[in-house]
Amino acid sequence: MTLAHRLRAALDASAGGTMLAGDDDELLTRGDMTAAAVLIAVTDRPEPGVILTQRTETLRKHPGQVAFPGGRLDPGEDAITAALREAEEEVALPRTVPHVIATLEPYRTGTAFEIVPVIAVVPPDLPLVAAEAEVASVFEVPLSFLLDIANHAARTAMWQGAERHYVEILWNDRRIWGATAGMIVNLSRRLAGL
């Protein structure tokens, strides 16, 4: 069975499970969210990995954070089109290469984005190139590491005068947290049977 078939079967088997809806329960009632999408690109190798980026320190929003390639939807785009376009712009992943498997439930952020994760399978060892203005580096984390709930650490911090709860995932010298970690938690819940 191919990786694409295994991912699809695991997603189908888990439909309807409990997912994190966003960074904060108050976000569930907001109507002024900006539509966005990210690409969860899973590399098709014996030990599949997930492609992530480290944002540059010069960005106005979320500098230096680890993220999936992605961004806001342009007028007339759907989540899949936007995720593929953003991945091409940010890491030079040709939009015709990913084999899209599914979209996950939207994830709402404290910065007013409603993000749709798009799961796709890509060939291994692609010659990805970081877009210098946005992306400091591109790297791959083993899918098994990201899906292992033992690597999902619950954290608390003060933000805008309120106590916030989030997940942190440490991999080598990388800190994955916030919305990216929240979407990884959802992915691990959906792919529990993989």
C-alpha positions as CSV (number, residue, x, y, z in Angstrom):
1,M,0.0,0.0,0.0
2,T,1.4,3.4,-0.9
3,L,2.0,6.2,1.6
4,A,-0.9,8.2,0.0
5,H,-3.3,5.2,0.5
6,R,-2.1,4.7,4.1
7,L,-2.6,8.4,4.9
8,R,-6.1,8.4,3.2
9,A,-7.1,5.3,5.1
10,A,-6.0,6.7,8.5
11,L,-7.8,10.0,7.8
12,D,-11.0,8.2,6.8
13,A,-10.8,5.9,9.9
14,S,-10.5,8.9,12.2
15,A,-13.1,11.3,10.8
16,G,-15.1,13.0,13.5
17,G,-12.5,12.8,16.3
18,T,-11.9,15.7,18.8
19,M,-9.7,18.3,17.2
20,L,-8.2,21.5,18.6
21,A,-10.2,24.3,17.0
22,G,-7.7,27.1,17.6
23,D,-5.4,28.9,19.9
24,D,-8.2,30.1,22.2
25,D,-11.8,29.1,22.7
26,E,-12.9,32.8,22.3
27,L,-11.8,32.5,18.6
28,L,-14.6,30.1,17.8
29,T,-17.2,32.9,17.8
30,R,-15.2,35.5,15.9
31,G,-16.5,36.3,12.4
32,D,-13.6,38.5,11.2
33,M,-11.1,35.8,10.5
34,T,-8.7,35.9,7.5
35,A,-8.8,32.7,5.4
36,A,-5.4,31.0,5.0
37,A,-4.0,27.6,4.2
38,V,-0.8,25.7,4.8
39,L,0.8,22.7,3.1
40,I,1.6,19.7,5.2
41,A,4.0,18.0,2.7
42,V,4.8,14.5,3.7
43,T,7.8,13.0,2.0
44,D,7.3,9.6,0.4
45,R,10.2,7.6,1.9
46,P,10.5,4.5,4.1
47,E,10.5,6.8,7.1
48,P,8.2,9.7,5.9
49,G,9.0,13.2,7.0
50,V,7.2,16.5,7.1
51,I,8.6,19.6,5.4
52,L,8.7,22.7,7.7
53,T,10.3,26.2,7.4
54,Q,11.9,28.5,9.8
55,R,10.7,32.1,9.2
56,T,13.3,34.8,8.9
57,E,13.9,37.1,11.9
58,T,13.1,40.2,9.8
59,L,9.5,39.4,9.2
60,R,7.0,41.7,10.9
61,K,4.7,38.8,12.1
62,H,5.9,35.6,13.7
63,P,9.7,36.2,13.1
64,G,11.9,33.2,13.5
65,Q,9.0,30.8,14.1
66,V,8.8,27.3,12.6
67,A,5.9,27.0,10.2
68,F,4.4,25.0,7.4
69,P,4.6,26.7,4.0
70,G,1.5,28.7,3.6
71,G,-0.4,32.0,3.9
72,R,-3.6,33.9,3.2
73,L,-5.9,33.0,0.3
74,D,-5.8,35.3,-2.6
75,P,-9.2,36.4,-4.2
76,G,-10.8,33.5,-6.0
77,E,-8.5,30.8,-4.4
78,D,-9.5,27.8,-2.4
79,A,-7.4,26.3,0.4
80,I,-5.6,23.8,-1.8
81,T,-4.7,26.3,-4.5
82,A,-3.4,28.7,-1.9
83,A,-1.3,26.1,0.0
84,L,0.3,24.9,-3.3
85,R,1.0,28.5,-4.4
86,E,2.5,29.5,-1.1
87,A,4.7,26.4,-1.0
88,E,6.0,27.2,-4.5
89,E,6.6,30.8,-3.5
90,E,8.3,30.0,-0.1
91,V,10.3,26.9,-0.8
92,A,10.2,26.5,-4.6
93,L,8.1,23.4,-4.5
94,P,6.4,23.2,-7.9
95,R,2.7,23.3,-7.4
96,T,2.2,20.3,-9.8
97,V,4.4,18.0,-7.7
98,P,2.4,17.4,-4.4
99,H,-0.3,14.7,-4.5
100,V,-3.0,16.2,-2.4
101,I,-4.6,13.7,0.0
102,A,-7.1,15.8,2.0
103,T,-7.7,19.0,4.0
104,L,-8.1,19.0,7.7
105,E,-10.4,21.0,9.9
106,P,-9.6,24.7,10.0
107,Y,-7.4,26.0,12.9
108,R,-8.0,29.5,14.2
109,T,-5.2,31.6,15.5
110,G,-4.9,34.4,18.0
111,T,-3.8,36.7,15.2
112,A,-7.2,36.2,13.5
113,F,-6.4,33.6,10.8
114,E,-8.5,30.6,10.0
115,I,-6.0,28.2,8.5
116,V,-6.9,25.1,6.5
117,P,-4.1,22.5,6.6
118,V,-3.7,20.7,3.2
119,I,-2.0,17.2,3.4
120,A,-0.1,16.1,0.4
121,V,2.6,13.5,-0.4
122,V,5.7,14.7,-2.2
123,P,8.8,12.8,-3.5
124,P,11.8,12.7,-1.1
125,D,14.9,14.9,-1.5
126,L,13.4,17.6,-3.6
127,P,15.7,20.5,-4.3
128,L,13.8,23.0,-2.2
129,V,15.1,26.6,-2.0
130,A,14.1,29.0,0.7
131,A,12.6,32.4,-0.4
132,E,15.2,34.7,1.3
133,A,12.7,37.4,2.2
134,E,10.4,35.0,4.2
135,V,12.2,31.7,4.9
136,A,15.5,31.3,6.7
137,S,15.6,27.6,6.3
138,V,13.7,24.5,5.1
139,F,14.0,21.3,7.0
140,E,12.3,17.9,7.4
141,V,11.1,16.3,10.7
142,P,10.2,12.6,10.8
143,L,6.4,12.1,10.7
144,S,6.6,9.5,13.4
145,F,8.3,12.0,15.7
146,L,5.6,14.7,15.1
147,L,2.8,12.2,15.6
148,D,4.1,10.8,18.9
149,I,2.1,12.5,21.6
150,A,5.0,12.0,24.0
151,N,6.7,14.8,22.1
152,H,3.8,17.3,22.6
153,A,4.5,19.3,25.7
154,A,1.7,21.4,27.2
155,R,2.9,25.0,28.0
156,T,1.4,28.1,29.5
157,A,2.4,31.8,28.9
158,M,1.0,35.2,29.4
159,W,0.0,37.0,26.1
160,Q,-1.9,40.2,25.8
161,G,-2.8,40.2,29.5
162,A,-4.3,36.7,29.6
163,E,-2.9,33.2,30.3
164,R,-2.6,31.2,27.1
165,H,-2.1,27.5,26.7
166,Y,-0.2,26.0,23.8
167,V,1.7,23.0,22.7
168,E,5.5,22.9,22.2
169,I,7.4,20.3,20.2
170,L,11.2,20.3,20.4
171,W,13.1,18.7,17.6
172,N,16.9,19.0,17.6
173,D,17.5,22.8,17.8
174,R,14.0,23.7,16.6
175,R,11.1,24.9,18.7
176,I,7.7,24.1,17.1
177,W,4.9,25.8,18.9
178,G,1.7,27.9,18.5
179,A,-0.5,27.3,15.6
180,T,2.0,25.0,13.8
181,A,2.1,22.7,16.9
182,G,-1.7,22.9,17.3
183,M,-2.1,21.7,13.7
184,I,0.4,18.9,14.3
185,V,-1.6,17.8,17.4
186,N,-4.7,17.6,15.1
187,L,-2.7,15.7,12.5
188,S,-1.5,13.2,15.2
189,R,-5.1,12.7,16.3
190,R,-6.3,12.1,12.7
191,L,-3.4,9.8,11.8
192,A,-3.4,7.8,15.1
193,G,-4.0,4.6,13.1
194,L,-1.2,5.1,10.6
